[in-house]
């Protein structure tokens, strides 16, 4: 089925699954993580949104999932869009569901994975029609911190020494701070090159000076021209979680190396407290990775090798939490 995002003149294609023999069930819209995803959030040989939607629908919760703009049967250009553009796609799905007679259109919630867990509060912070949010490895700190902590932990797992970790973190911090404080891409590029060359001069007597070559500087400058990435670096989820008052379930896996659980769950919790939110649940789930698979290490290289697509334990927690409220 199709729905229109009138604000961007985009037609989106998706699937609505409705439980049998239940009148007016609550409904959840699934919001995918970063990168182009189809309605099943298909990646690394897995279809987590297909598993999630099937489980929830069989347990009395309707689900709407859709192809990202420009992906599958949906129209539009994915490559020029930011998290805020993707938020308007979700808003279009909400408007569509309000026209349906087979679901309870006063119980429309959002289930966002990773970046989708940032998009959900962006919408809920200004739209009181959102009945609930389930954040699956959603972000609680700004995109710069997400990128740097993710890079640090994955490189550490792969055997990088602390000096290398600190070098990578410093070059990223220099670049991100300039992007955060400037909107002109040409000025950003000039400033990044100047600051990185100054840093290279400071470390000229170390082996790391040779790593900070023209290719790496060019790569770091390239972030400014990537509209999604530069927006993500600047965006602080606190600005939206702190204005979200609907019920929230925030889940992260303890082995998540992409959105670190303790850092992000604590930030979400603090923001929801500041919103005076009366109904939120924060859980760190043992042994689960970023995709909510039972995992040995949490390394993204492991995703494809695991047979499990979505932990039954996590599925049950999501289902029970929604049904307790609706």
C-alpha positions as CSV (number, residue, x, y, z in Angstrom):
1,X,0.0,0.0,0.0
2,X,1.1,3.6,-0.6
3,X,1.0,6.8,1.4
4,X,2.0,10.3,0.4
5,X,4.5,12.6,2.1
6,X,2.9,15.9,0.9
7,X,5.6,18.1,2.4
8,X,8.2,16.6,0.1
9,X,5.9,15.3,-2.6
10,X,7.1,11.7,-2.1
11,X,5.0,8.5,-2.4
12,X,6.0,5.9,0.1
13,X,5.3,2.2,-0.1
14,X,4.7,0.0,2.9
15,X,2.9,-3.0,4.4
16,X,0.3,-2.8,7.2
17,X,-0.3,-6.1,9.1
18,X,-3.4,-6.3,11.3
19,X,-4.1,-9.0,13.9
20,X,-7.0,-11.3,13.2
21,X,-10.1,-11.2,15.4
22,X,-9.1,-8.0,17.2
23,X,-11.1,-4.9,16.8
24,X,-9.2,-1.6,16.7
25,X,-5.8,-2.9,17.8
26,X,-3.0,-0.4,18.7
27,X,-0.5,0.1,15.8
28,X,3.3,0.6,15.7
29,X,5.2,2.3,12.8
30,X,8.6,0.8,12.4
31,X,11.4,3.4,11.7
32,X,14.7,2.0,10.3
33,X,18.3,2.7,11.3
34,X,20.9,4.6,9.3
35,X,21.5,3.7,5.7
36,X,19.0,2.8,2.9
37,X,16.7,0.1,4.2
38,X,13.6,-1.6,2.8
39,X,10.5,-2.2,4.8
40,X,12.0,-5.4,6.4
41,X,15.2,-3.4,7.4
42,X,17.0,-6.1,5.4
43,X,20.8,-6.1,6.2
44,X,23.6,-8.6,6.8
45,X,21.4,-11.5,5.7
46,X,18.7,-10.7,8.2
47,X,15.2,-9.1,8.1
48,X,14.6,-7.8,11.7
49,X,11.6,-5.7,10.9
50,X,9.9,-8.7,9.2
51,X,10.5,-10.8,12.3
52,X,9.3,-7.9,14.6
53,X,6.2,-7.1,12.7
54,X,5.2,-10.8,12.4
55,X,5.6,-11.3,16.1
56,X,3.8,-8.2,17.2
57,X,0.9,-8.8,14.8
58,X,0.4,-12.3,16.0
59,X,0.2,-10.9,19.5
60,X,-2.4,-8.3,18.9
61,X,-0.5,-5.3,17.7
62,X,-0.9,-3.9,14.2
63,X,2.4,-2.9,12.4
64,X,3.1,-0.5,9.6
65,X,6.5,-0.8,8.0
66,X,7.7,0.9,4.8
67,X,10.5,1.2,2.4
68,X,12.8,4.2,3.0
69,X,12.4,7.0,0.5
70,X,14.1,6.1,-2.7
71,X,14.4,2.4,-1.7
72,X,12.2,-0.5,-2.9
73,X,8.9,0.8,-4.1
74,X,9.1,4.2,-2.4
75,X,9.9,7.3,-4.4
76,X,12.3,10.2,-3.6
77,X,16.0,10.6,-3.1
78,X,17.5,8.9,0.0
79,X,21.0,10.4,-0.5
80,X,19.9,14.1,-0.1
81,X,17.8,13.4,3.1
82,X,18.5,14.0,6.8
83,X,17.0,12.6,9.9
84,X,14.5,15.5,9.8
85,X,13.4,14.6,6.3
86,X,12.9,11.0,7.3
87,X,10.8,12.3,10.2
88,X,8.4,13.8,7.7
89,X,8.0,10.4,6.1
90,X,6.9,9.0,9.5
91,X,4.5,11.8,9.9
92,X,3.0,10.9,6.5
93,X,2.6,7.3,7.8
94,X,0.8,8.7,10.9
95,X,-1.6,10.7,8.8
96,X,-2.3,7.6,6.6
97,X,-3.0,5.4,9.6
98,X,-5.5,8.0,11.0
99,X,-7.6,7.3,7.9
100,X,-7.8,3.5,8.6
101,X,-10.9,2.0,10.2
102,X,-9.3,-1.3,11.2
103,X,-6.9,0.0,13.8
104,X,-7.2,2.3,16.8
105,X,-6.0,5.6,15.4
106,X,-5.7,7.1,18.9
107,X,-3.1,4.4,19.7
108,X,-0.4,5.0,17.0
109,X,3.1,4.5,18.3
110,X,6.6,4.5,17.0
111,X,9.3,1.8,17.1
112,X,12.6,3.2,16.0
113,X,15.9,1.3,15.6
114,X,19.2,3.2,15.9
115,X,18.7,6.4,13.9
116,X,15.0,5.5,14.0
117,X,15.3,5.9,17.8
118,X,16.4,9.5,17.2
119,X,13.7,10.2,14.6
120,X,10.9,9.0,17.0
121,X,11.4,11.7,19.7
122,X,11.9,14.3,16.9
123,X,8.3,13.6,16.0
124,X,6.9,12.9,19.5
125,X,8.4,16.1,20.9
126,X,6.0,18.2,18.7
127,X,3.2,15.7,18.0
128,X,1.0,14.7,20.9
129,X,-0.8,12.2,18.8
130,X,2.1,9.8,19.2
131,X,0.8,7.2,21.7
132,X,4.2,5.6,22.6
133,X,7.8,5.1,21.6
134,X,9.9,2.0,21.7
135,X,13.5,3.0,21.2
136,X,15.7,0.1,20.0
137,X,19.4,1.2,20.4
138,X,18.2,4.7,19.9
139,X,20.7,7.6,20.5
140,X,20.8,9.7,23.6
141,X,23.9,11.8,22.8
142,X,24.8,13.8,19.8
143,X,26.0,12.3,16.6
144,X,29.6,13.3,17.1
145,X,29.7,11.3,20.4
146,X,28.0,8.3,18.7
147,X,30.5,8.2,15.9
148,X,33.5,8.7,18.2
149,X,32.5,6.2,20.9
150,X,31.5,3.6,18.2
151,X,34.8,4.0,16.4
152,X,36.8,3.8,19.7
153,X,35.1,0.6,20.9
154,X,35.1,-1.3,17.6
155,X,38.8,-0.4,16.9
156,X,39.7,-1.4,20.5
157,X,38.0,-4.8,19.9
158,X,39.9,-5.2,16.7
159,X,43.2,-4.7,18.6
160,X,44.1,-1.0,18.2
161,X,46.4,0.3,20.9
162,X,45.4,3.3,23.1
163,X,47.6,5.8,21.2
164,X,45.9,4.9,18.0
165,X,42.5,5.2,19.6
166,X,43.4,8.7,20.9
167,X,44.8,9.8,17.6
168,X,41.6,8.8,15.8
169,X,39.4,10.4,18.5
170,X,41.4,13.7,18.3
171,X,41.2,14.0,14.5
172,X,37.4,13.3,14.6
173,X,36.9,15.8,17.5
174,X,38.7,18.5,15.6
175,X,36.6,17.9,12.5
176,X,33.3,17.5,14.3
177,X,33.7,20.6,16.4
178,X,34.2,22.7,13.3
179,X,31.2,21.2,11.6
180,X,29.1,21.9,14.8
181,X,30.0,25.6,14.8
182,X,29.8,26.5,11.1
183,X,27.2,26.0,8.4
184,X,29.3,27.0,5.3
185,X,30.9,24.0,3.8
186,X,33.7,25.9,2.2
187,X,34.6,27.6,5.5
188,X,34.4,24.2,7.2
189,X,36.8,22.6,4.8
190,X,39.3,25.4,5.1
191,X,39.1,25.3,8.9
192,X,39.4,21.5,9.1
193,X,42.5,21.5,6.9
194,X,44.1,24.3,8.9
195,X,43.4,22.7,12.3
196,X,44.5,19.2,11.2
197,X,47.7,20.5,9.8
198,X,48.4,22.3,13.0
199,X,47.7,19.1,14.9
200,X,50.1,17.3,12.5
201,X,52.8,19.8,13.3
202,X,52.3,19.1,17.0
203,X,52.8,15.4,16.6
204,X,55.5,15.6,13.9
205,X,57.9,13.6,16.1
206,X,55.5,10.6,16.3
207,X,54.6,7.9,13.8
208,X,51.1,9.3,13.7
209,X,52.2,12.3,11.7
210,X,52.5,10.2,8.6
211,X,49.0,8.8,9.1
212,X,47.6,12.3,8.9
213,X,48.2,12.6,5.2
214,X,46.3,14.4,2.5
215,X,44.0,11.5,1.9
216,X,42.9,11.4,5.5
217,X,42.5,15.2,5.7
218,X,40.4,15.0,2.5
219,X,38.3,12.3,4.0
220,X,37.6,14.3,7.1
221,X,36.8,17.4,5.1
222,X,34.3,15.3,3.1
223,X,32.0,15.1,6.1
224,X,30.9,18.7,5.5
225,X,29.5,17.9,2.1
226,X,27.5,14.9,3.3
227,X,24.2,16.5,4.4
228,X,23.1,13.5,6.4
229,X,26.3,13.1,8.2
230,X,26.9,16.8,9.0
231,X,23.3,17.0,10.3
232,X,23.7,13.9,12.4
233,X,26.9,15.2,14.0
234,X,25.2,18.5,15.0
235,X,21.9,16.9,16.3
236,X,21.5,16.4,20.0
237,X,18.7,14.0,20.9
238,X,18.3,15.7,24.3
239,X,16.5,18.5,22.5
240,X,13.7,16.1,21.6
241,X,13.7,13.5,24.4
242,X,13.4,16.4,26.9
243,X,10.1,17.3,25.2
244,X,8.7,13.8,24.9
245,X,5.9,13.0,27.4
246,X,4.3,9.9,25.8
247,X,5.2,6.4,27.3
248,X,8.7,5.4,26.3
249,X,10.5,2.0,26.4
250,X,14.2,2.4,25.7
251,X,16.2,-0.8,25.1
252,X,19.9,-1.4,24.3
253,X,21.9,-4.5,24.2
254,X,24.9,-4.8,26.5
255,X,27.1,-5.9,23.6
256,X,26.0,-2.9,21.4
257,X,29.3,-1.3,20.1
258,X,27.5,1.1,17.7
259,X,25.2,2.9,20.2
260,X,26.9,2.3,23.6
261,X,24.2,1.2,26.1
262,X,25.2,2.9,29.3
263,X,26.1,6.2,27.7
264,X,22.9,6.5,25.6
265,X,20.4,4.9,28.0
266,X,21.5,7.2,30.8
267,X,21.2,10.3,28.5
268,X,17.7,9.3,27.4
269,X,16.7,8.7,31.0
270,X,18.0,12.1,32.1
271,X,16.2,13.8,29.2
272,X,12.9,12.1,30.0
273,X,13.1,13.0,33.6
274,X,13.6,16.6,32.5
275,X,10.5,16.3,30.4
276,X,8.6,15.2,33.5
277,X,7.7,12.1,31.6
278,X,5.6,9.9,33.9
279,X,5.9,6.6,32.1
280,X,9.3,5.4,30.8
281,X,11.2,2.2,31.1
282,X,15.0,1.9,30.5
283,X,16.5,-1.6,30.0
284,X,19.9,-2.9,29.1
285,X,19.5,-6.4,27.7
286,X,22.4,-8.8,28.4
287,X,24.4,-10.3,25.6
288,X,22.5,-8.6,22.8
289,X,24.2,-6.6,20.1
290,X,23.1,-3.5,18.0
291,X,20.7,-5.7,16.0
292,X,19.3,-7.3,19.2
293,X,20.9,-10.7,18.3
294,X,22.4,-12.8,21.1
295,X,26.1,-12.1,20.5
296,X,29.6,-13.2,21.6
297,X,31.4,-9.9,21.1
298,X,29.0,-7.3,19.6
299,X,31.4,-6.8,16.6
300,X,29.4,-5.7,13.5
301,X,31.4,-8.3,11.6
302,X,29.5,-10.9,13.6
303,X,26.0,-9.8,12.5
304,X,26.0,-11.9,9.3
305,X,27.3,-15.0,10.9
306,X,24.6,-15.3,13.6
307,X,21.6,-17.4,13.0
308,X,19.3,-15.4,15.3
309,X,17.7,-12.4,13.7
310,X,16.0,-10.9,16.8
311,X,16.2,-12.1,20.3
312,X,12.9,-13.7,21.5
313,X,13.6,-12.1,24.9
314,X,13.6,-8.7,23.4
315,X,10.5,-9.4,21.3
316,X,8.6,-10.4,24.4
317,X,9.6,-7.3,26.4
318,X,8.4,-5.1,23.6
319,X,5.1,-6.9,23.2
320,X,4.4,-7.0,26.9
321,X,5.2,-3.4,27.4
322,X,2.9,-2.2,24.7
323,X,0.0,-4.5,25.6
324,X,0.2,-3.4,29.3
325,X,-0.5,0.1,28.2
326,X,-2.9,-0.5,25.3
